Structures are given as C-alpha cells and as structure tokens.
Amino acid sequence: MHVPIAVAVLLYSLVTLAQQSQVSGSLGTVTLSPSPSLPSGVAQTVDPAFPGLAFEARSFWCYAGTAGQPNKFSLNLLRTIADKTKTKPVIRVGGTSLDHSLGYDPDQPTAIHVPEGQPAGIPSNMTFGPSYFESFTNFPDAGYILDIPFSYKNHTNSLHFIDVAYRKIGAGHIYALELGNEVNLYRQPLDWSIADYVSQWTVWTSDIAASLGVGNDTRVWQAAATSVNPLLSGYQPDNSWQIPTIFKNGALVKDRHHH
C-alpha cells in the first residue's frame, strides 16, 4: 500500500507528539523560582509607558469625541492599555496639520476649520476653535505631548495658540511641548542650517516659557521630529539633520517618541 507523503508526514508528527506528551507526563511538575532581584548586566527594564499613541491634530477630535461625549472605542482602548501597563497613557497631538496651521480662532464655532480647495492628504492653514480643546478632557488620565506651530514663523499666532491650549488642557496634563514638526523639510534658504534653527528655537521657546510662566529649567520641551524618508528627493543619509548623524555628533543621546 502506498501512503501519500503528506499523510505520512502527518502520521509521523502525531506519533512524535504523542510520545513527547508521554515523556513530559512522566517527568512530573517542574517548579521555577526566579530571583526576586535582577542579576548584573541584564538589559534595563522597559518603561511601562512605552506604547506610542499619536494623532494628527486634524483627526484628534474625531477619535477623542466632543465635550462630554467621548469616542467610546478610543476611550476603552486607552483604558485597556493603561490597565495592562499600570501607567497613564502619553498621547502626542500635532504633526504637520498643526505645524502648518494658522492657530487659534476664538470666534470659530467649529472645533476645526479646513479651508476649501485642499488636496487629499494632510491639510494646511487650518484653524482651531474653542471646542477643539474640550476634546482633550475625554481622556482624563492621559498626559499630552502637544505640538506648537512653527513652520510659518508666525510668532503671535503660536503664542496665542499655546496660551489657550495650556490653560484649557491644564498644566497637569501636559507631558511635553514640541515646537514644530519635521523642521528639516521647511522651505528655507539653501544656507539655512541647524545653527539657525537652534537660534530661532531658543528665542521662541524662551518667549513661550515666559508667557506660560514655565521656568527655563523646567524639562518640558521635547526635541522636534525630523523626517528621514529616503524616498524624498534630495535625501542624504549623512545629512546633519538625519537621526544617525544627530546621535553620532552627540546632539542627542536619548530619544523617546510616541507614535
């Protein structure tokens, strides 16, 4: 009798599994007693807040819901993550849609306004109304990393935006502030350098800190994200804006980003 190869393999696997089960059963119970203290030389414990959570400013209020009416799916998801990790979630709100926005409009009746005629994708020139910041209260246990518009270099608009956001969200819920997003993609003169960026960043963050009443020694500022997309034209892996070069030059020694 000829047995097909597939059947033979299946029969062999079943017999082997049965034999292993018998051997395992004859060995009895194995008790493991790990040491309560970590031995030297092991890897550092992973921060329980490692899950990355981030929303484009354009879509955040959709996922968060309106004041008093949270998006139940999002709320349940965040609560589950918090329960599993035994920590509070950290959520980044911002990205290109916030960095390329026109900031806050106190008279705007809607949470966000996107000008007509925008192509598909991430919008620009958005404005945010008062109700936008009410959505943040739907995740009461969260800490927020909040972007501040920087791309258009409108100092007044940015100050106004963060003053309102900081007050409405609450200082206790602000995990970090981030000025700008993917700053190496800004339309700048060809000779615009990291030194120019740092000079501008220092002036802006000092003004914002003074406006918010936050001391310069307060560790509230997060380094702005840079783009490392190798598919973009002009991409150079050894460019001084790229993450490997930043680490190599010692400009950044530790990174913690939430996506």
DALINQUI-V607481 format. One record per residue. N is the residue number from 0. RES is the residue in one letter. NEAR is the number of other ideal C-beta (glycine too) atoms within 12 Angstrom. Layout:
N;RES;NEAR, N;RES;NEAR
//
This chain:
0;M;5, 1;H;6, 2;V;11, 3;P;10, 4;I;10, 5;A;10, 6;V;13, 7;A;14, 8;V;13, 9;L;14, 10;L;15, 11;Y;15, 12;S;14, 13;L;14, 14;V;14, 15;T;14, 16;L;14, 17;A;14, 18;Q;14, 19;Q;14, 20;S;13, 21;Q;12, 22;V;12, 23;S;13, 24;G;11, 25;S;10, 26;L;11, 27;G;8, 28;T;8, 29;V;7, 30;T;7, 31;L;6, 32;S;6, 33;P;9, 34;S;9, 35;P;6, 36;S;7, 37;L;11, 38;P;9, 39;S;7, 40;G;6, 41;V;11, 42;A;8, 43;Q;9, 44;T;9, 45;V;12, 46;D;16, 47;P;16, 48;A;25, 49;F;19, 50;P;26, 51;G;18, 52;L;30, 53;A;28, 54;F;33, 55;E;29, 56;A;46, 57;R;32, 58;S;26, 59;F;40, 60;W;35, 61;C;20, 62;Y;28, 63;A;37, 64;G;24, 65;T;23, 66;A;19, 67;G;11, 68;Q;16, 69;P;26, 70;N;21, 71;K;14, 72;F;15, 73;S;27, 74;L;24, 75;N;15, 76;L;22, 77;L;32, 78;R;21, 79;T;14, 80;I;27, 81;A;25, 82;D;15, 83;K;15, 84;T;20, 85;K;12, 86;T;20, 87;K;25, 88;P;35, 89;V;34, 90;I;41, 91;R;34, 92;V;42, 93;G;44, 94;G;35, 95;T;30, 96;S;32, 97;L;49, 98;D;41, 99;H;37, 100;S;40, 101;L;29, 102;G;36, 103;Y;36, 104;D;24, 105;P;18, 106;D;11, 107;Q;21, 108;P;14, 109;T;17, 110;A;29, 111;I;33, 112;H;25, 113;V;27, 114;P;15, 115;E;8, 116;G;9, 117;Q;16, 118;P;10, 119;A;7, 120;G;13, 121;I;23, 122;P;27, 123;S;24, 124;N;28, 125;M;38, 126;T;32, 127;F;43, 128;G;27, 129;P;22, 130;S;27, 131;Y;39, 132;F;36, 133;E;26, 134;S;38, 135;F;38, 136;T;25, 137;N;32, 138;F;34, 139;P;22, 140;D;25, 141;A;41, 142;G;31, 143;Y;42, 144;I;41, 145;L;47, 146;D;43, 147;I;46, 148;P;43, 149;F;38, 150;S;34, 151;Y;23, 152;K;24, 153;N;21, 154;H;23, 155;T;19, 156;N;29, 157;S;36, 158;L;28, 159;H;25, 160;F;42, 161;I;41, 162;D;27, 163;V;29, 164;A;40, 165;Y;29, 166;R;21, 167;K;27, 168;I;34, 169;G;19, 170;A;22, 171;G;15, 172;H;28, 173;I;35, 174;Y;30, 175;A;30, 176;L;40, 177;E;38, 178;L;40, 179;G;39, 180;N;36, 181;E;28, 182;V;33, 183;N;31, 184;L;25, 185;Y;24, 186;R;13, 187;Q;19, 188;P;8, 189;L;8, 190;D;8, 191;W;20, 192;S;17, 193;I;25, 194;A;13, 195;D;19, 196;Y;29, 197;V;20, 198;S;14, 199;Q;26, 200;W;28, 201;T;17, 202;V;20, 203;W;32, 204;T;35, 205;S;20, 206;D;22, 207;I;36, 208;A;27, 209;A;17, 210;S;24, 211;L;28, 212;G;14, 213;V;23, 214;G;13, 215;N;16, 216;D;8, 217;T;17, 218;R;14, 219;V;27, 220;W;30, 221;Q;31, 222;A;29, 223;A;40, 224;A;34, 225;T;31, 226;S;24, 227;V;23, 228;N;19, 229;P;13, 230;L;8, 231;L;17, 232;S;8, 233;G;14, 234;Y;17, 235;Q;16, 236;P;16, 237;D;14, 238;N;24, 239;S;23, 240;W;32, 241;Q;24, 242;I;23, 243;P;19, 244;T;20, 245;I;24, 246;F;17, 247;K;15, 248;N;16, 249;G;9, 250;A;21, 251;L;23, 252;V;11, 253;K;13, 254;D;18, 255;R;21, 256;H;25, 257;H;30, 258;H;18
//
